[in-house]
């Protein structure tokens, strides 16, 4: 089968790109031809024989006029034009979309429907229902835009703390709702978590939604059930990730060591706080990648994810569990589906410095328990997040939207 795989970034920018690239590899390993469509990026992009059809690189942080930015941000005719050329050349059987907003826009749905190509889209966040994609603003979970009240985004300056940026993001979702971009042109959504599926249902999304958990190639992760004397947190340094809550909790546990890994807009604030409060038991390592990152995780006692927003289904949690580590997480969002309390990890109450501190202290020296739970975490991922299971569920989703004539192509 020939599958058109679409994502706005064609390099491993974040967790959603990791899913996109893993899906491409999985489909190719199972004998399918994958045709890709994305955005140009000479600095970062992976090689692609389809790159001449990619749209030009766009940086929305640059200082364009607000009106020009609004037009390009919401609907991009060139993306539709380039994609139509690719469709006419390759004639794909099905299209599988990932993140398309801003750089590609829903404009690409028009040629897909024109050529009667079934469309599946994986949801990686709350982009369908929330202008800032996170259901989080001003330091807390927010659902004020429910029932299409997108003006709330402007009033609360939910995007970059800017009235104009927030108004543009709210306008984007308003137009998508009015013109039914997704409602009429996407045949089926894939949600990595039941939580995300339920949330978009609450907000009025009616199309079929299949829950298919994110996956990894388990053979690439060698578990380590032993540990060194530290816990680890790997996170983007932004408000919704709860890193400051973690630092406030662990600063009063001087005998417990934390290795903090990541980068983001709060980096200076994090570094300043560690110095100001003289937190000697926290080692901030900055961003780490690949083997160096996984070695730091696999040698820890357990993995901490202190998120204060509705996480969907984070890849890092799967990877930590595959490396044999229990996970201590806030009781929010899709995290509640990934971890079984007192079996593969523990929960604490979101935003509670006291409860997080208590749980870290309680479990830090439970070496036998940590080792046992780490092995159960590994077993869970081997069953729930393996390539074989993901591929079977993905083919079932494709079958749902393909015509009877094309179903035979799945074999």
N, C-alpha and C positions, 0 to 999 in steps of 0.2 A: 504494500500500500504506500502511496505517496502522501506524506503529511506536511502541511505548511505550518511551521512553528514560528510564532511571532512574539518578540519581546523588544522593548525599546532600547535596552542595553545588550550588547553582544560581548560582554566580558563579566567576570565574576565580581560584580559591584557589591552585592549583598546576598542575603539568604534567598530571596526570590530568584535572583540570577543563578544561584547554585542549583535550585530546583529546575529552572529552565534548561540549563546546560546538562544536568544529570538526565533529564527527560530525553533530550536529544540523543545522548549517548545510548540510553536504554533502548530507544526505538531503533536506532541503527544496529545495535547488537542483535536485535530480534528480526533483522532482515528487511526493515522498512527503509524507504528513501525519505530523507528529511530535507525539506527546502526551508531556508531561513529568511526572515525579513526583519530588519532592525534599523538602527541609526548608525551613521558613520561615526567613527572615533579613532583617528589614526594613532593616538597615543595608547589606547587600551584594548581595542578590539582584537578578538581572535581572528585568524584567517578564515575567509569564507568565499566560496566560488560565486556566491550570490551578492557580494558586497556592492556591485555596481548598481543594484536596485535599491540599496539602502538610502534613507533620506539624509540630508546634510545634518551635521552636528549642530545642535542648538543648546546654548547655555542660558537658562532662564534667570540666572543671577546677573546677567549683563544688563546695562542701563538702556533698554529700548524704551520707546514711547509706550505708555500704558495701553493705548488703543491698539497699536500694532502687536503688542505682546498678547493682548486679549484674543485677537483674531487667531493668532498662531497657536495659542495655548489650548483653545477649545476645539478648533476644527482646522485640519491641515490638508488642503486639496492635493498638494504635491505627494503626500503619503499615499493617498488613494490612487493617484495617477501611476506612481511607481509600482505599487502593489499590483495594479491591474496588468501592467506589462509582465510582471513575474508570473501572475496567474495564467495569462494567455500563453506564455512560453512553457510552463511546467504542468499545467492542468492538474492540480492536486486533488486528491479524493476528499480531504477533510482539512480544516484549519483549526489549530490549537493555539489560542491566545494566552499570553501571560500578562505582564504589565504593558499597557499601551498608552496610558494617559500622557498628555502634554506633548511629548516628542513625536508620537504617532497619531494620537487622538482617535475617537470613534469614527473618523472619516474613512478609515480602512474597512469598516464593516460594509460600506456601500458596494464596493466591487466584489466582496465575498458573496453577498446576497445576489448581486447581478448575475454572477456565474453559478448560482445555486450550489455553493459549497457549504456543507454543514459546518457550523461553528461551535466549538467548545472553548470555554475560557476558565482558567484556573484563577481563583481569587487568592491573593496573597495578603490582603489587608481589607480595610473597610471603605475602599475608594468608591464603591457603588453607592454608599449611603452617607458618607461623611466628607465634607470638603477638605479636611486636613488628613483624612485617611486613618485616623487613630482613635476616634471617639474619646479624645483626651485633650483638655485645654485648661489653662490656668492651674496646672498642678493636680488635676483630678479628672476622673472619668466624666464624660459629658455626652448627653444624648438630646441636646436642646433642638437639634435640627430635625428630629423625628417628625413625620407627617409633612415633609418637604418644606420645613421652615428654615430655608437656607439663609435667610437674612440674619439669623442668629449668629452665623459665622462672622458677618461684618460687625455686628454689635459687640461681639466678644473678642474680635481681632485674633481669630484662632490660627491664622496662617502668618508666621513670621512677625506676629504682634503688630501687623500692619492692616489698616482699614482697607486699603486698595488691594493688597494681595488677598486678603480674606474675601473681599467683594468679588474678585475675579474667580476665586475657587468656588464660592457659593453660586455664582452665575453659571459656572461650568456644570454643576450638578443640576441646577434648575433647568437648563437647556436640555440636558440628557433626559430628564424626566418628561419635559414638555414634548420633545421630539421623539421620545421612546427609542433612543439609539440602541440601548441594550435589550429592551423588552421585546423588540420585534426582530432583532438581528442575531442574537446569541441563542442557540438552541438548547444549550445545557451548560451549567456552571459546575466546576469542581471546587469543592471546599476542603482544605486539609483538615479542618476540625468541625465537629458537630456544633461547637459554640458559634463559630462564624456563620455556619448555615442557619442556625436558629436566629441569630441576630439580624441577618439580612432579610429573613422571612418576616420578622417583626416589623421591619421597615417597608414591607410591601412588595418585595421581589417575588414574583410568581413562577418564574421558569423552573424547570427541573434542576435540582442541585444534588449531585452525588458527593458523598464524603469519601475522599481518598487521601489517607494520611501521607505526608511527605516521607521520603525514603532515602536510604543510603546504600552503597555497596558495602555490605558488612565485612567483606573480606579485606577491605582497606583499613580496618580498625582492629588493632590487636589490643585486647583488654589487659588491664593491670589491676589486680584485686588487692595488691599491697599498696602502701601509700607512704608519702613523706609527711612531714609535720606542717601542713598548711591546707587551707581551703582555697578555692579559686572562683573568681567571677570574671566572665568574659562578656562584655557588653558595649554597645554604643553608648557614649557618654552624653545622654540627653535626659531631659526631665522625666519623661515617661518610663525610663528604665529603672528608676529607683536607686541609683548608685549612691546618691547622697544619704538616703535612708540607711543603706548598708554601712557606709562609713560611720555614721552616727551610732549605729548599733555596735560595731566592732571596736570602736575606739575605747570602750570601757571593758574590753576583754583583752588586756595586754598580753596574756599568755597564749593567745590564739592568733596564728599568722594568716594573713590574707594576701594572695597575689591577685591584683586587679589588672585586667588586660582590656585594652580597647582605646578608642579615640572618639572625638566628637566635640560638639559645641560647648560642652561643660568641662573640657579638659583643664583649662586654666583654673576654673573654680575648684575642681577636684584637687589639683596640685596645691593650690593655695590653702585649701582646708586641711590637707594632710600636714603641711608645714606649720600652719597657724596653731593647730591643735596638738602638734608634736606627736603624731600618731606613729609610733615606732614599729608597730606590728603589721603595718600595711606597706606592701611593696607595689608601687605602681610601675608597670612595665611598658606602658604604651601599647600600640597595636602589634600583634604577632600573627603569623600565618602558617598554615600547612603543618609540617612535622614539628616545628618548634612550638606551635600552639598546642597541638595534640599531646606532645610530651608533657607540657605543663599541666594539662588537664588530667592525663592518665596517672600522674604521680601525686596528685592531690588526694585529700581524704574524701571530699565531696564537692559538688558543683553547686554554686548559688546563683539563682536568677531572681533578683528582687524587683521585678517589673511592677509598675503601678498603673499599667494600661491593660487592655484586653489583648494579651498575646494571642496570636493565631495558632501556630504550630511550629515553634522555632527549631531550625535545623541544629543549632548548637546543643539543645537539650537531647536530641536524638544521638548526636555524636558523643556527648559526654556519657550517656548511658551505654553506648556501644563500646566505649573505652573502659567500662566496668565501674562507673561512678554513680552512686546515688545522687539525687538532686533535691536541694532545699529550695522551694519556690513559694511565691505569693499565691494565695488561693484566688486566682483570677483567670478568666478567659479559658482558652484552650489548654493551658497548663494543667488544668484539673483532669483532662482526658489522658495526658501523657504520663502522669505519675500516679502510682497507687500508694496511698499513705501507709507508712511503716512496712512497705514491701520493696518499693523501688525508690523511695524518697520520703520527704516530709513537706508539710505546708505550714505557713505562718499567716497571720492575718495581714492583709495588705495595708501599707502605710504605718504599721505598728513597729516602731523602733524597739520597744520593750519585748514584744513577742518574737521578733527576729533575733534579738540578742539572746533571749532565753533558749530558742531552738538551736542556735549555733553552739552555745555553751553545753546544752544537754547532750548533743550528739557527737561532739568533737572527739571525745576520747573513747567512743564505743567501737573499738577497732574490729572486734569479731562481727558485730552487727553491720558495720560499714562494709566489710568484705562480703558478707552474705548478701546484703542488699545490692551490692555492686554486681554480683553474679546474676541476680534476678533481673536487674536492669538490663544487662546484656541479653539475657534470654528473651525478655520482652521485645527488644528491638529486633532480634533475629527473627521473631515471628511476625511482629506487627509492621515493621518498617523495612522489610527486605525487598529486593528488586523483583523477585518472582511474584509476590503478592501485589505489588504496585502495578506491575505490567498487566496482570490479569484483570484488575479493577479498571485500569485505563482502557483496555480493549473493550470491556463491557460498556464503558461510557461512550466510546466511539461507535459501538454497535447501535446504541440507542438513537443516534442521530443520523447514521448512514441510511441511505435508501436500501431496499431489499436487494437491489442489483449489486450494490457495493459491499453488502455484508459478506458475500462469498470471498472477497479479497482478504478478509481476516484469517481465513483458513481454519 
